[in-house]
């Protein structure tokens, strides 16, 4: 059996550009024999961390009763986690940031439960420049996060795509996403 890959789509645009790229990652990974699941968190009830610290006190997981409860086992069982999101106002969009904040509960006495997994990033921005769009801020965030929790960044695909459908008009960008799927499935 191939690798287990979990794709998390974070855009409120269900058929937006980051979702289109995530679908290409899905196709490349599936074609390469991986077991792939894609979930759109924008359609889910995920609440913010309320800083109760119950998870830190007894490593008992998060006590906030919302849809994250169903996602925690999927995260810990996946070999590779793919995060697909748009850049909104110079960084990760709110839906993805909310989801990432809830990873706080994945710490344990042995270390982070995502340690030694692989992470791939797929994101789009409206500007034509990685820096002025804020895309670089997302890269810096995930670079720091990966170092802290011990997860390897296995690859990234990003580019300019603002209006819905713009990513699909860029064959090179779509191919890069497909190739990322193949790479992380290997």
C-alpha positions in Angstrom: 0.0 0.0 0.0 1.2 3.5 -0.8 1.7 6.5 1.4 -1.2 8.1 3.2 -1.7 11.7 2.0 -4.1 14.1 3.6 -4.9 17.3 1.6 -6.4 20.2 3.6 -8.0 22.8 1.5 -8.4 26.1 3.3 -10.0 28.5 0.9 -13.6 29.7 1.4 -13.7 29.5 -2.5 -14.6 25.9 -2.8 -13.6 25.9 -6.5 -10.9 28.5 -6.2 -7.3 28.5 -7.4 -5.7 26.8 -4.4 -8.4 24.1 -4.6 -7.6 23.6 -8.3 -3.9 23.2 -7.5 -4.8 20.8 -4.6 -6.8 18.7 -7.0 -3.7 18.4 -9.2 -1.6 17.3 -6.2 -4.4 14.8 -5.4 -4.3 13.5 -9.0 -0.5 13.1 -9.1 -0.4 11.4 -5.8 -3.3 9.0 -6.6 -1.7 8.1 -10.0 1.5 7.3 -8.1 -0.3 4.8 -5.8 -0.9 6.9 -2.7 -4.0 6.7 -0.6 -5.3 10.3 -0.7 -8.0 12.1 1.1 -8.9 15.8 0.6 -10.9 17.8 3.1 -12.2 21.4 2.8 -11.9 23.0 6.2 -13.8 26.1 5.1 -16.9 24.0 5.3 -16.2 22.8 8.8 -16.9 24.1 12.3 -13.4 24.8 13.6 -13.2 27.1 16.5 -10.2 29.0 17.8 -8.0 27.6 20.5 -9.4 29.0 23.8 -6.0 28.8 25.6 -7.4 26.5 28.3 -4.1 24.5 28.2 -5.8 21.2 29.1 -3.8 19.6 26.2 -0.5 20.9 27.6 -1.3 19.8 31.2 -2.2 16.2 30.5 -1.6 15.6 26.8 -5.2 14.6 26.6 -5.9 16.3 23.3 -8.1 19.2 22.7 -11.3 19.6 24.7 -13.0 22.0 22.3 -15.9 20.1 20.8 -15.9 20.9 17.1 -14.9 19.4 13.8 -11.2 19.4 14.7 -11.9 16.3 16.8 -12.4 14.3 13.5 -9.3 15.8 12.0 -6.8 15.0 14.7 -6.6 11.3 14.0 -6.4 12.0 10.2 -3.5 14.3 10.8 -1.6 11.9 13.0 -2.2 8.9 10.7 -1.1 10.6 7.5 2.4 10.2 6.2 2.2 13.5 4.3 0.0 16.6 5.0 -0.7 19.0 2.1 -2.0 22.4 3.0 -3.6 24.4 0.2 -4.7 28.0 0.8 -4.8 31.5 -0.6 -2.8 34.4 0.7 -5.1 37.0 2.2 -3.8 40.3 3.3 -0.1 39.4 3.3 -0.2 35.9 4.9 -2.0 32.6 5.4 -5.8 33.0 5.2 -7.9 32.9 8.4 -9.3 29.5 7.8 -5.9 27.8 7.5 -4.4 29.8 10.3 -7.3 28.8 12.6 -6.7 25.1 11.7 -2.9 25.4 12.2 -3.4 27.1 15.6 -5.3 24.0 16.8 -2.2 21.9 16.2 -1.1 23.1 19.6 -3.0 20.2 21.0 -0.8 17.7 19.1 2.1 18.1 21.6 2.8 15.1 23.7 5.3 13.9 26.3 7.3 12.3 23.4 7.1 15.5 21.3 4.8 16.7 18.6 2.6 14.0 17.1 3.3 15.3 13.6 7.1 14.9 14.1 8.8 13.1 11.3 5.9 13.5 8.9 6.1 15.5 5.7 4.4 18.7 4.8 3.7 20.2 1.4 2.3 23.6 0.7 0.2 24.8 -2.2 -0.8 28.5 -2.2 -1.8 31.3 -4.5 -1.7 35.1 -4.2 -3.2 38.0 -6.1 0.0 40.0 -6.6 2.6 39.0 -9.1 5.4 39.0 -6.6 6.1 36.5 -3.8 7.3 39.3 -1.4 4.7 42.1 -2.0 1.9 39.6 -2.0 2.8 38.3 1.4 3.5 34.8 0.1 6.9 35.0 1.6 5.3 35.4 5.1 3.6 32.1 4.7 6.9 30.4 3.7 8.6 31.9 6.8 5.7 30.8 9.0 5.8 27.2 7.8 9.6 27.2 7.9 9.5 28.1 11.6 6.6 25.8 12.4 8.3 22.8 10.7 11.5 23.4 12.6 9.6 23.6 15.9 7.5 20.5 15.6 9.9 18.4 13.6 8.0 18.0 10.3 9.8 18.1 7.0 8.7 20.5 4.2 8.7 18.1 1.2 7.8 20.7 -1.4 5.9 23.9 -2.3 3.9 25.1 -5.3 2.8 28.7 -5.4 2.0 31.4 -7.9 -0.1 34.3 -8.9 -3.8 33.4 -9.3 -6.4 35.8 -8.1 -9.7 35.5 -9.9 -11.4 32.1 -9.8 -10.1 29.9 -12.7 -6.8 31.7 -13.2 -4.7 28.8 -11.9 -6.2 26.4 -14.6 -5.1 28.9 -17.3 -1.5 28.3 -16.2 -0.4 24.8 -17.5 3.1 25.2 -16.0 1.6 25.9 -12.5 -0.9 23.0 -12.8 1.9 20.7 -13.9 4.1 21.7 -10.9 1.2 20.8 -8.6 0.7 17.4 -10.3 4.4 16.7 -10.1 4.4 17.6 -6.4 1.7 15.0 -5.9 3.9 12.4 -7.6 6.9 13.4 -5.5 5.2 13.2 -2.1 3.7 9.8 -3.0 7.1 8.3 -3.8 
